[in-house]
Amino acid sequence: MLKQVSFRPWLWCDALLVFVLMPTLAGATDTNQPAQSFGDLGDLTIEQLVNVKVTSVAKGQTDLFASPAAIAVVTADDIRRLGLTSIPEALRLVPGMDVAQINAAEWAVSARGFNAEFGRDLLVLIDGRTVYTPSSAGVFWDAQDVVMDDLDRIEVIRGPGATLWGANAVNGVINVISKSARETQGLLVSGSAGSVEQDSVTVRYGGELASNLYYRVYAQRSDMSDLANSNGKSSGDAWNSSLGGFRADWEPPSPNVLTLQGDYYYSEAAQPSELVSLTPPAVTLLNTSEYNQGGNILGRWTHTVSDSSQMTLQTYYDHVEQNTGFGIEYLNTYDIDLQDRFSLGSWNDFVWGTGYRYQDVDDTPSFELTWLPQTQHLRLFNIFAQDDIKIVPDRLHLILGNKFEDNSLVQWEVEPNGRLLWTPTESQTLWAAVSRAARTPSLFELDTRLNAAAFQPAPASPPALVSVFGNPNSTAEKLLAYEAGYRVEPVRSLSFDLTGFYNVYQHLLVQVANPTAIETSPAPTHLLISSSYMNAGAGDTYGVELSSQWRVFENWRLTASYSWLGTRLTPVSDFAQSPQQQFQLRSYLDLPYHLELNGAVYLVGRSTGPLSAGFEEIPSYVRADLGLIWSPRKWLQVGLWGENLLQSEHIEFSSQETPALTEVPRSVLAKVTVRF
């Protein structure tokens, strides 16, 4: 029986004490101006911060403050100040996101519910390249290693983005955007060491090959130590990662810009897992060595005629080899995408595009997991159009769009949306949207057999095998979403962003029990207790997300957010429950003598995570991080951060591969960055 766990008020108080001295420090006279910040946004006013340009909402530059969607941006300055070392850690900063660390290498990331190791309702892109995995309908986060110093920003849309971005952009779109090669000139050497993140070394060099032709090359190596499980023993989940790549940007005075970039990566992790067998012992706990490796190359041509007219052609190839412990998956993706934006008179901004994607998927079988067929060829064709109609110029806009996708797995999908944007004053924005989105079933839900467990019902009876079958007749899950938002800047130093949403889901894929049967293969003869995926689930989610920025003084900025999520899904037992409430407070403080004091507090409500045949309740927790950065010269930065300072360890999520729960410990990280 699940126990009731609530926030602990004394931890709330302890967490907030981290920030008690900051008002006093913020008022100190700065007689020695700090060196120029390594981030680009640290010195902006609140007005400038809320008008940061984003591209994910309309596939073209728009002001964040005047965007008709629930969008947030994690900036390069956020990453630098908080010492963030991975994309999932950076996503913790976004209101409404549920980010949980499963073990040293694996994460569960979702928006507005449905959290799992493979967040099936999120579309994730890195520099325009999708990293969504068709086999499992999610993202292998441990394979998404990037040079964090080279990120420009991470744009996150909570809510559907299917009209522009396509299938699987159901509950959100994560768009990771790197800096251009022109912005990363010179030599960067960065090294870090810590109690959990043992060591990391990054070397990057950027130069100019010819007039307006810039490049960078980089290499990175990272190691993380074992975490401990709830029994106090080592989880045996240490991992390491190696990354190398390049980027070149040709930015001549002409309207054409060319980009060519590529990466190669290899990561290896020891993962605890359960080996299932029909002969005693039925289940054996062991540590397996898993790895991710792959490479990609991407080219992009952008032709800009004016601020309202631009054409982009992009193509990429991506190779992934993933050893999951249940076999090896080989995935090759070939993608081409064309997008054209132009004005229709003075009242319409029109964007349309088309694309084609071809994927080869080859999954090697094992006793635990069998793919039928083993090799698949997936094709996806899409065409979309969206019109921004200026009903009242600079005041009232109506945005209408639709996307048509022909997917070889589920055939045609239609994903329309309508949005209304009203800016009654320069300091206020109101918007509302109705959207339809679809999630394509994964190959796991269509064409697999998973032998999840085995046991002996009685001494004289045959063994029993618990299996989950895919269903080739599965169809896409459907979402109809209603959203509304309000942004206001009552004074130049303070802004608020409020969003409310109501999502209606239909045809959700859930496991439905099959009649118990006798099976002779694989030997020995055994009872088969099985279930199959069916589009038998439905329900709704609803909630509010509130964020605020306040520049208290010229050298002190606070950011706070709160989200509340309600869930009504049938059957309840098939879905993990994301935290109902989450709160965070971040503080960025510039001190005299080239110092910065930055901190964050996260309050996360209780949730549930999948565990073996059921779900495990995850207690609420409070996390506090604090960091000090010293930048005595423009070319030198030294940082020291403490993470999870309030508790020696806490649990954030469970693993489907082992019943042991891994705990995230208190840790320390030191980093030195040198730029020439």
C-alpha positions as CSV (number, residue, x, y, z in Angstrom):
1,M,0.0,0.0,0.0
2,L,1.3,3.4,-0.9
3,K,2.1,5.7,2.0
4,Q,1.2,9.3,2.0
5,V,4.1,11.7,1.8
6,S,4.0,15.5,1.9
7,F,6.4,18.3,1.7
8,R,8.4,18.8,4.9
9,P,8.0,22.4,6.1
10,W,11.3,22.5,7.9
11,L,13.1,21.7,4.7
12,W,11.3,24.5,3.0
13,C,12.6,26.9,5.7
14,D,16.1,25.5,5.4
15,A,16.1,25.9,1.7
16,L,15.0,29.5,1.7
17,L,17.7,30.3,4.3
18,V,20.2,29.9,1.4
19,F,19.0,33.3,0.1
20,V,18.7,35.2,3.4
21,L,22.0,37.1,3.1
22,M,21.6,38.0,-0.5
23,P,19.7,41.3,-0.1
24,T,22.5,42.6,2.1
25,L,25.1,41.5,-0.3
26,A,23.2,42.9,-3.3
27,G,23.3,46.3,-1.8
28,A,27.1,46.4,-1.4
29,T,28.9,49.1,-3.2
30,D,30.9,47.6,-6.1
31,T,34.2,49.5,-6.1
32,N,35.8,46.9,-8.4
33,Q,33.6,46.1,-11.4
34,P,33.6,42.4,-12.2
35,A,35.1,41.1,-15.5
36,Q,32.7,40.7,-18.4
37,S,30.4,37.8,-17.9
38,F,30.9,34.7,-20.0
39,G,27.1,34.6,-20.6
40,D,25.4,36.9,-23.1
41,L,22.3,37.7,-21.1
42,G,23.6,38.4,-17.6
43,D,23.5,42.2,-17.9
44,L,20.1,42.5,-19.7
45,T,17.2,44.3,-18.1
46,I,13.9,42.5,-17.4
47,E,12.4,44.2,-20.4
48,Q,15.3,42.9,-22.6
49,L,15.1,39.4,-21.1
50,V,11.4,39.0,-21.8
51,N,11.9,40.1,-25.4
52,V,14.5,37.6,-26.2
53,K,14.1,36.3,-29.7
54,V,12.8,32.7,-30.0
55,T,12.3,30.5,-33.1
56,S,10.4,27.5,-31.9
57,V,6.9,29.0,-31.8
58,A,6.6,30.1,-35.4
59,K,9.7,28.6,-37.1
60,G,10.9,32.2,-37.4
61,Q,12.1,34.8,-35.0
62,T,9.5,36.2,-32.6
63,D,9.7,38.0,-29.2
64,L,9.2,35.6,-26.3
65,F,7.0,38.1,-24.6
66,A,4.6,38.3,-27.6
67,S,4.6,34.6,-28.4
68,P,1.2,32.8,-28.5
69,A,2.5,29.7,-26.7
70,A,3.8,28.6,-23.3
71,I,7.4,28.9,-24.1
72,A,10.5,29.3,-21.8
73,V,14.1,29.7,-22.6
74,V,17.1,28.3,-20.7
75,T,19.9,30.7,-21.7
76,A,23.7,30.2,-21.9
77,D,23.9,32.5,-18.8
78,D,21.6,30.1,-16.8
79,I,23.8,27.2,-17.8
80,R,27.0,29.0,-16.8
81,R,25.8,30.5,-13.5
82,L,24.4,27.2,-12.2
83,G,27.2,25.0,-13.4
84,L,24.8,22.8,-15.4
85,T,26.5,19.8,-17.0
86,S,23.7,18.1,-19.0
87,I,20.5,18.9,-21.0
88,P,18.2,17.2,-18.4
89,E,19.7,19.3,-15.6
90,A,19.1,22.5,-17.6
91,L,15.4,21.4,-18.2
92,R,14.8,21.5,-14.5
93,L,14.7,25.3,-14.8
94,V,11.5,25.2,-17.0
95,P,8.2,25.6,-15.2
96,G,5.9,22.7,-15.8
97,M,8.7,20.3,-16.7
98,D,9.0,17.0,-14.8
99,V,12.7,16.1,-14.7
100,A,13.9,13.2,-12.6
101,Q,17.2,11.4,-12.4
102,I,16.8,7.6,-12.5
103,N,20.5,6.7,-11.9
104,A,23.9,7.9,-12.9
105,A,23.2,7.7,-16.6
106,E,19.4,7.7,-17.1
107,W,16.7,10.4,-16.8
108,A,13.0,10.7,-17.0
109,V,11.8,14.0,-18.7
110,S,8.3,15.1,-19.5
111,A,6.0,18.1,-19.7
112,R,2.5,18.1,-18.2
113,G,2.4,14.5,-17.1
114,F,3.2,11.1,-18.4
115,N,6.7,10.9,-17.1
116,A,8.8,7.9,-17.9
117,E,12.3,6.8,-18.8
118,F,11.2,7.4,-22.4
119,G,9.1,10.5,-22.3
120,R,6.8,9.5,-25.2
121,D,5.0,12.8,-25.7
122,L,8.0,15.1,-26.1
123,L,9.7,16.0,-29.4
124,V,13.4,16.8,-28.8
125,L,15.6,18.5,-31.4
126,I,19.3,19.4,-31.2
127,D,20.2,22.0,-33.8
128,G,17.2,21.0,-36.0
129,R,18.0,17.2,-35.8
130,T,15.4,15.1,-34.1
131,V,16.7,12.6,-31.4
132,Y,13.3,10.9,-30.9
133,T,13.7,7.1,-31.0
134,P,11.0,5.3,-32.9
135,S,11.6,1.9,-31.2
136,S,10.8,3.2,-27.7
137,A,9.0,6.5,-28.4
138,G,11.4,8.5,-26.4
139,V,14.9,9.9,-26.0
140,F,18.0,8.2,-24.7
141,W,19.2,11.2,-22.6
142,D,22.5,9.6,-21.8
143,A,23.4,9.7,-25.5
144,Q,22.6,13.4,-25.9
145,D,26.0,14.7,-24.8
146,V,26.8,18.2,-25.9
147,V,29.4,20.9,-25.0
148,M,27.3,23.0,-22.7
149,D,29.7,26.0,-23.1
150,D,28.7,26.1,-26.8
151,L,24.9,26.1,-26.3
152,D,23.2,29.4,-27.1
153,R,19.8,28.5,-25.5
154,I,17.3,25.7,-25.0
155,E,13.8,26.7,-26.1
156,V,11.0,24.7,-24.5
157,I,7.3,24.8,-25.6
158,R,4.9,23.2,-23.1
159,G,1.9,22.0,-25.0
160,P,1.3,20.8,-28.6
161,G,3.6,21.9,-31.4
162,A,2.4,19.4,-33.9
163,T,1.3,21.9,-36.6
164,L,4.9,23.0,-37.2
165,W,7.0,20.2,-35.7
166,G,4.9,17.1,-36.5
167,A,3.9,13.9,-34.8
168,N,5.1,13.3,-31.2
169,A,5.2,17.0,-30.4
170,V,2.2,16.3,-28.1
171,N,3.0,17.7,-24.7
172,G,5.9,19.8,-25.7
173,V,8.9,20.6,-28.0
174,I,12.5,20.9,-26.7
175,N,14.7,22.7,-29.1
176,V,18.4,22.8,-28.2
177,I,20.3,25.5,-30.2
178,S,24.1,25.9,-30.4
179,K,26.0,29.0,-30.9
180,S,27.3,29.6,-34.5
181,A,31.0,29.1,-35.2
182,R,31.4,32.8,-35.5
183,E,30.4,33.2,-31.8
184,T,33.0,30.6,-30.6
185,Q,36.3,31.8,-31.9
186,G,39.5,31.2,-30.1
187,L,40.6,28.4,-27.8
188,L,38.5,27.1,-24.9
189,V,39.9,24.6,-22.3
190,S,37.6,23.6,-19.5
191,G,38.1,21.0,-16.8
192,S,35.9,20.0,-13.9
193,A,36.1,17.5,-11.0
194,G,33.6,16.6,-8.4
195,S,32.4,14.1,-5.8
196,V,29.9,12.4,-8.3
197,E,30.8,13.9,-11.6
198,Q,34.4,12.7,-11.2
199,D,36.0,14.6,-14.1
200,S,35.3,16.2,-17.4
201,V,37.6,17.9,-19.9
202,T,36.6,20.0,-22.9
203,V,38.8,21.4,-25.6
204,R,37.4,23.6,-28.3
205,Y,39.1,25.8,-30.9
206,G,37.4,28.2,-33.4
207,G,38.9,30.1,-36.2
208,E,38.3,31.7,-39.6
209,L,39.2,29.7,-42.7
210,A,38.4,32.5,-45.1
211,S,36.5,35.7,-45.2
212,N,33.2,35.2,-43.3
213,L,33.8,31.4,-43.1
214,Y,34.1,30.4,-39.5
215,Y,34.7,27.0,-37.9
216,R,35.1,25.2,-34.6
217,V,36.3,21.7,-33.6
218,Y,35.9,20.2,-30.2
219,A,36.4,17.1,-28.1
220,Q,35.0,16.2,-24.6
221,R,35.4,13.4,-22.1
222,S,33.3,12.9,-19.0
223,D,33.2,10.4,-16.2
224,M,30.6,9.8,-13.5
225,S,30.9,7.6,-10.4
226,D,28.5,5.1,-9.1
227,L,25.5,6.3,-7.1
228,A,24.0,4.4,-4.2
229,N,20.7,2.6,-3.9
230,S,18.1,2.9,-1.1
231,N,19.9,0.0,0.7
232,G,23.1,2.0,1.0
233,K,24.9,-0.2,-1.5
234,S,26.5,0.9,-4.8
235,S,24.2,0.8,-7.7
236,G,27.0,-0.1,-10.1
237,D,25.8,2.5,-12.6
238,A,29.0,4.5,-13.3
239,W,29.3,5.8,-16.9
240,N,31.7,7.6,-19.2
241,S,31.2,9.6,-22.4
242,S,33.4,10.8,-25.2
243,L,32.3,13.4,-27.8
244,G,34.0,15.0,-30.8
245,G,32.7,17.2,-33.6
246,F,32.9,20.3,-35.7
247,R,30.8,23.1,-37.1
248,A,31.4,25.6,-39.9
249,D,29.3,28.6,-40.8
250,W,29.6,30.8,-43.9
251,E,28.0,34.1,-43.2
252,P,28.8,36.5,-46.1
253,P,27.2,39.9,-46.6
254,S,24.9,38.3,-49.2
255,P,21.5,36.9,-48.0
256,N,22.8,33.3,-48.0
257,V,24.1,31.5,-44.9
258,L,25.5,28.0,-44.9
259,T,26.0,25.7,-42.0
260,L,27.7,22.3,-41.9
261,Q,28.2,20.4,-38.6
262,G,28.7,16.9,-37.3
263,D,29.3,14.9,-34.1
264,Y,30.6,11.5,-33.1
265,Y,30.0,10.1,-29.6
266,Y,30.5,7.0,-27.5
267,S,29.2,6.5,-24.0
268,E,29.3,3.4,-21.8
269,A,27.4,2.6,-18.6
270,A,27.2,-0.3,-16.2
271,Q,23.5,-0.8,-15.5
272,P,21.8,-3.1,-13.0
273,S,19.2,-5.3,-14.6
274,E,17.1,-8.5,-14.2
275,L,17.9,-11.6,-16.3
276,V,14.7,-13.6,-16.8
277,S,14.8,-17.4,-17.2
278,L,12.3,-20.3,-17.3
279,T,14.8,-22.4,-15.3
280,P,15.8,-21.7,-11.7
281,P,16.6,-19.1,-10.7
282,A,13.8,-17.3,-12.5
283,V,15.2,-13.9,-12.0
284,T,18.9,-13.1,-11.6
285,L,20.1,-9.6,-10.7
286,L,23.3,-8.6,-12.5
287,N,25.2,-5.6,-13.8
288,T,25.3,-5.3,-17.6
289,S,27.5,-3.1,-19.7
290,E,25.5,-0.9,-22.0
291,Y,26.7,1.6,-24.6
292,N,25.5,4.3,-27.0
293,Q,27.5,5.3,-30.0
294,G,26.8,7.1,-33.2
295,G,27.5,10.1,-35.4
296,N,25.6,12.6,-37.5
297,I,26.2,15.2,-40.1
298,L,23.9,18.1,-40.9
299,G,23.8,20.8,-43.6
300,R,21.6,23.9,-43.7
301,W,21.2,26.7,-46.3
302,T,19.3,29.8,-45.3
303,H,18.3,32.5,-47.8
304,T,17.0,35.7,-46.2
305,V,15.3,38.3,-48.4
306,S,13.9,40.5,-45.6
307,D,12.8,40.3,-42.0
308,S,9.5,38.7,-43.2
309,S,10.9,36.5,-46.0
310,Q,13.2,33.6,-45.6
311,M,13.8,30.2,-47.1
312,T,15.6,27.3,-45.3
313,L,16.7,23.9,-46.7
314,Q,18.1,21.4,-44.2
315,T,19.3,17.8,-44.6
316,Y,21.0,15.4,-42.2
317,Y,22.1,11.8,-41.7
318,D,22.2,10.3,-38.2
319,H,23.5,6.9,-37.2
320,V,22.8,5.4,-33.7
321,E,23.9,2.1,-32.2
322,Q,22.3,1.5,-28.8
323,N,23.0,-1.5,-26.5
324,T,20.1,-1.6,-24.0
325,G,21.0,-4.8,-22.2
326,F,18.2,-6.5,-24.1
327,G,19.9,-6.4,-27.5
328,I,21.4,-3.9,-29.8
329,E,19.5,-1.4,-31.9
330,Y,20.9,0.1,-35.1
331,L,19.1,3.2,-36.4
332,N,19.9,5.1,-39.5
333,T,18.0,8.3,-40.3
334,Y,18.0,10.3,-43.5
335,D,16.0,13.6,-43.4
336,I,15.4,16.5,-45.7
337,D,13.3,19.6,-44.8
338,L,12.3,22.7,-46.7
339,Q,10.7,25.8,-45.2
340,D,9.6,29.0,-46.8
341,R,8.3,32.2,-45.0
342,F,7.0,35.3,-46.8
343,S,4.4,38.1,-46.5
344,L,1.1,38.1,-48.3
345,G,0.5,41.8,-48.5
346,S,0.7,43.8,-45.3
347,W,-1.8,41.6,-43.3
348,N,-0.4,38.1,-43.6
349,D,2.8,36.4,-42.6
350,F,2.7,33.0,-44.2
351,V,5.0,30.0,-43.6
352,W,4.9,26.6,-45.3
353,G,7.1,23.6,-45.5
354,T,7.5,20.0,-46.5
355,G,9.8,17.2,-45.4
356,Y,10.7,13.6,-45.9
357,R,12.4,11.2,-43.5
358,Y,13.5,7.6,-44.1
359,Q,14.7,5.4,-41.2
360,D,16.2,1.9,-41.1
361,V,15.7,0.2,-37.8
362,D,17.4,-3.1,-36.9
363,D,16.9,-4.6,-33.4
364,T,18.8,-7.7,-32.5
365,P,16.6,-10.1,-30.4
366,S,17.2,-11.6,-27.0
367,F,15.2,-13.9,-24.7
368,E,13.9,-10.8,-22.9
369,L,13.0,-8.8,-25.9
370,T,12.1,-9.9,-29.4
371,W,11.2,-7.6,-32.4
372,L,8.9,-8.8,-35.1
373,P,10.1,-8.1,-37.7
374,Q,13.7,-7.6,-36.7
375,T,14.3,-5.0,-39.4
376,Q,11.9,-2.2,-40.4
377,H,12.0,0.6,-42.9
378,L,10.0,3.7,-41.8
379,R,8.9,6.5,-44.0
380,L,7.5,9.9,-43.1
381,F,6.3,12.6,-45.4
382,N,4.8,15.9,-44.2
383,I,3.5,19.2,-45.5
384,F,2.4,22.1,-43.3
385,A,1.2,25.7,-43.7
386,Q,0.5,28.4,-41.1
387,D,-0.8,32.0,-41.6
388,D,-0.4,34.8,-39.1
389,I,-3.2,37.2,-39.9
390,K,-2.9,40.7,-38.6
391,I,-6.4,41.6,-37.7
392,V,-5.2,44.8,-36.0
393,P,-1.6,45.5,-36.7
394,D,0.7,45.3,-33.6
395,R,-2.4,44.5,-31.5
396,L,-4.5,41.5,-32.6
397,H,-3.3,38.4,-34.5
398,L,-5.1,35.2,-35.6
399,I,-2.8,32.3,-36.3
400,L,-4.2,29.4,-38.3
401,G,-2.3,26.3,-39.4
402,N,-2.4,22.7,-40.3
403,K,0.0,19.8,-40.8
404,F,-0.6,16.6,-42.9
405,E,1.7,13.6,-42.2
406,D,1.8,10.3,-44.0
407,N,3.5,7.8,-41.7
408,S,4.3,4.3,-42.8
409,L,3.3,3.1,-39.3
410,V,-0.2,4.7,-39.0
411,Q,-0.9,6.4,-42.3
412,W,-2.2,9.9,-42.5
413,E,-2.5,12.3,-39.5
414,V,-4.0,15.8,-39.6
415,E,-2.8,18.2,-36.9
416,P,-4.4,21.7,-37.0
417,N,-4.2,24.5,-34.5
418,G,-5.6,28.0,-34.1
419,R,-4.1,30.7,-31.9
420,L,-5.3,34.2,-31.0
421,L,-2.7,36.8,-29.8
422,W,-3.7,40.2,-28.3
423,T,-1.2,42.8,-27.1
424,P,-3.4,45.6,-25.7
425,T,-0.2,47.4,-24.5
426,E,3.5,47.0,-24.9
427,S,3.6,45.5,-21.4
428,Q,0.8,43.0,-21.8
429,T,0.2,39.9,-23.9
430,L,-2.8,37.6,-23.9
431,W,-3.1,34.5,-26.0
432,A,-5.3,31.5,-26.4
433,A,-5.0,28.3,-28.5
434,V,-6.8,25.2,-29.5
435,S,-4.6,22.4,-31.0
436,R,-4.7,18.8,-32.1
437,A,-1.7,16.5,-31.9
438,A,-1.0,12.8,-32.3
439,R,1.6,10.4,-31.0
440,T,2.8,7.6,-33.3
441,P,3.0,4.2,-31.6
442,S,6.5,3.0,-31.0
443,L,7.8,-0.2,-32.6
444,F,7.8,-1.6,-29.1
445,E,4.0,-1.0,-28.9
446,L,3.5,-2.4,-32.4
447,D,5.7,-5.4,-33.0
448,T,7.5,-6.8,-29.9
449,R,7.4,-9.4,-27.2
450,L,8.9,-8.5,-23.8
451,N,9.4,-11.4,-21.4
452,A,9.2,-9.2,-18.2
453,A,9.3,-11.8,-15.4
454,A,9.2,-15.5,-14.6
455,F,8.2,-17.4,-11.4
456,Q,7.2,-20.8,-10.1
457,P,3.4,-20.8,-9.1
458,A,3.7,-24.0,-7.1
459,P,6.3,-26.7,-6.5
460,A,4.7,-29.2,-8.9
461,S,3.4,-26.8,-11.5
462,P,5.1,-25.6,-14.7
463,P,6.9,-22.3,-14.5
464,A,5.0,-19.1,-15.5
465,L,6.3,-16.4,-17.9
466,V,4.9,-12.9,-17.8
467,S,5.0,-11.3,-21.2
468,V,3.9,-8.1,-22.9
469,F,3.0,-8.1,-26.6
470,G,2.9,-5.3,-29.1
471,N,-0.2,-4.9,-31.2
472,P,0.3,-4.2,-35.0
473,N,-3.2,-2.8,-35.1
474,S,-2.4,0.0,-32.7
475,T,-3.3,3.5,-33.9
476,A,-2.0,6.9,-32.9
477,E,-2.8,8.5,-29.6
478,K,-4.8,11.7,-29.9
479,L,-4.7,15.0,-28.0
480,L,-7.1,18.0,-28.2
481,A,-5.5,20.8,-26.1
482,Y,-7.0,24.1,-24.9
483,E,-4.5,26.7,-23.6
484,A,-4.6,30.4,-22.5
485,G,-1.8,32.6,-21.3
486,Y,-1.1,36.1,-19.9
487,R,2.2,38.0,-19.7
488,V,2.6,41.3,-18.0
489,E,5.4,43.6,-17.1
490,P,3.9,45.9,-14.5
491,V,7.2,47.8,-13.9
492,R,10.4,47.7,-15.8
493,S,12.1,45.4,-13.2
494,L,9.3,42.8,-12.8
495,S,7.4,40.4,-15.2
496,F,4.9,37.6,-14.8
497,D,3.9,34.8,-17.2
498,L,0.8,32.7,-16.4
499,T,-0.5,29.8,-18.5
500,G,-3.5,27.5,-18.0
501,F,-4.3,24.4,-20.0
502,Y,-6.8,21.6,-20.4
503,N,-5.8,18.5,-22.4
504,V,-8.2,15.8,-23.6
505,Y,-6.5,12.5,-24.6
506,Q,-8.1,9.7,-26.6
507,H,-6.9,6.3,-27.8
508,L,-4.1,6.1,-25.2
509,L,-2.1,2.9,-25.5
510,V,-2.4,0.7,-22.4
511,Q,-1.7,-2.9,-21.6
512,V,-4.8,-5.2,-21.6
513,A,-4.7,-8.7,-20.1
514,N,-4.9,-11.7,-22.4
515,P,-6.3,-15.1,-21.3
516,T,-3.7,-17.3,-19.6
517,A,-2.4,-20.0,-22.0
518,I,0.0,-22.9,-22.2
519,E,3.1,-22.3,-24.3
520,T,5.6,-24.8,-25.4
521,S,8.2,-22.5,-27.0
522,P,10.5,-21.4,-25.7
523,A,11.1,-24.6,-23.7
524,P,10.2,-25.8,-21.1
525,T,6.4,-25.9,-21.4
526,H,5.1,-23.0,-19.2
527,L,2.1,-20.9,-18.4
528,L,1.9,-17.7,-20.4
529,I,0.5,-14.7,-18.4
530,S,0.4,-11.9,-21.0
531,S,-1.0,-8.6,-21.9
532,S,-1.1,-6.7,-25.2
533,Y,-1.2,-3.0,-26.1
534,M,-4.6,-1.6,-27.0
535,N,-5.9,1.9,-27.6
536,A,-8.1,1.6,-24.6
537,G,-7.0,4.5,-22.5
538,A,-8.4,8.0,-22.2
539,G,-8.6,11.0,-19.8
540,D,-7.6,14.5,-19.3
541,T,-4.9,16.6,-17.6
542,Y,-5.2,20.3,-16.6
543,G,-3.2,22.8,-14.7
544,V,-1.5,26.2,-14.3
545,E,2.1,27.3,-14.7
546,L,3.3,30.6,-13.3
547,S,6.7,32.2,-13.6
548,S,8.2,35.6,-12.7
549,Q,11.4,37.5,-13.0
550,W,12.4,40.4,-10.7
551,R,15.5,42.5,-10.9
552,V,15.8,43.5,-7.3
553,F,18.9,45.6,-7.8
554,E,21.1,46.2,-10.8
555,N,23.3,43.3,-9.7
556,W,20.6,40.9,-8.3
557,R,18.0,39.0,-10.2
558,L,15.4,36.5,-8.9
559,T,13.4,34.0,-10.9
560,A,10.5,32.0,-9.4
561,S,8.0,29.5,-10.8
562,Y,5.1,27.4,-9.7
563,S,3.2,24.7,-11.5
564,W,0.1,22.6,-10.5
565,L,-1.0,19.6,-12.5
566,G,-4.3,17.6,-12.2
567,T,-4.7,14.2,-13.8
568,R,-7.8,12.0,-14.6
569,L,-6.7,9.0,-16.7
570,T,-8.4,5.6,-17.2
571,P,-7.0,3.1,-16.4
572,V,-5.2,4.9,-13.7
573,S,-2.8,2.0,-13.0
574,D,-1.2,2.2,-16.4
575,F,0.4,5.7,-16.0
576,A,3.0,7.1,-13.7
577,Q,1.8,10.2,-11.8
578,S,3.9,13.3,-12.2
579,P,4.2,15.7,-9.2
580,Q,1.0,17.6,-8.7
581,Q,3.0,20.7,-7.4
582,Q,6.4,22.0,-8.2
583,F,8.1,25.2,-7.1
584,Q,11.5,26.7,-7.8
585,L,13.4,29.9,-6.9
586,R,16.6,31.0,-8.5
587,S,18.9,33.8,-7.5
588,Y,21.7,35.4,-9.6
589,L,23.8,37.9,-7.6
590,D,26.9,39.8,-9.0
591,L,29.3,40.7,-6.1
592,P,32.3,42.9,-5.9
593,Y,35.8,41.6,-6.7
594,H,34.7,39.7,-9.8
595,L,32.5,37.3,-7.9
596,E,29.0,35.8,-8.5
597,L,26.8,34.0,-6.0
598,N,24.1,31.9,-7.7
599,G,21.6,29.5,-6.2
600,A,18.5,27.6,-6.8
601,V,15.9,25.8,-4.7
602,Y,13.5,23.2,-6.1
603,L,10.5,21.8,-4.3
604,V,9.1,18.7,-6.0
605,G,5.9,17.0,-4.9
606,R,5.4,13.2,-4.6
607,S,5.0,11.2,-7.7
608,T,5.0,7.5,-8.8
609,G,7.4,5.7,-11.1
610,P,7.2,2.3,-12.9
611,L,8.7,-0.6,-11.0
612,S,8.5,-4.2,-12.2
613,A,4.8,-5.0,-12.6
614,G,3.5,-2.0,-10.7
615,F,4.4,1.5,-9.6
616,E,6.6,2.9,-6.7
617,E,5.7,6.0,-4.8
618,I,8.4,8.6,-4.9
619,P,8.4,10.9,-1.9
620,S,8.5,14.6,-2.3
621,Y,11.9,16.3,-1.9
622,V,13.6,19.7,-1.6
623,R,16.8,20.4,-3.5
624,A,19.0,23.4,-2.9
625,D,22.1,24.2,-5.1
626,L,24.6,27.0,-4.5
627,G,27.5,28.2,-6.5
628,L,30.3,30.7,-6.4
629,I,32.0,31.9,-9.6
630,W,35.2,34.0,-9.7
631,S,36.2,35.7,-13.0
632,P,39.3,37.7,-12.3
633,R,40.1,38.1,-16.0
634,K,38.0,38.0,-19.2
635,W,39.8,34.8,-20.2
636,L,39.5,32.9,-16.8
637,Q,36.6,31.6,-14.8
638,V,36.7,29.5,-11.7
639,G,33.5,28.0,-10.3
640,L,32.5,25.9,-7.3
641,W,29.0,24.5,-6.8
642,G,27.3,22.4,-4.2
643,E,24.2,20.4,-5.2
644,N,21.4,18.8,-3.1
645,L,22.8,20.6,-0.1
646,L,19.8,20.0,2.2
647,Q,19.7,16.2,2.2
648,S,22.5,13.6,2.0
649,E,20.5,11.8,-0.7
650,H,17.0,11.5,-2.2
651,I,15.1,9.4,-4.7
652,E,13.7,11.0,-7.9
653,F,12.4,8.1,-10.0
654,S,12.4,4.3,-10.4
655,S,13.9,2.0,-13.0
656,Q,12.0,-0.6,-15.0
657,E,15.2,-2.8,-15.2
658,T,15.7,-3.3,-11.4
659,P,13.6,-3.1,-8.2
660,A,16.5,-1.2,-6.5
661,L,15.9,2.6,-6.2
662,T,18.9,4.8,-6.9
663,E,19.4,7.8,-4.7
664,V,20.7,11.2,-5.9
665,P,23.4,12.3,-3.4
666,R,24.7,15.6,-2.1
667,S,27.6,16.5,-4.3
668,V,30.3,19.1,-5.1
669,L,31.6,20.2,-8.4
670,A,34.6,22.5,-9.3
671,K,35.3,23.9,-12.8
672,V,38.0,26.0,-14.4
673,T,37.4,27.5,-17.8
674,V,40.1,29.3,-19.8
675,R,39.5,31.2,-23.1
676,F,42.0,32.7,-25.4
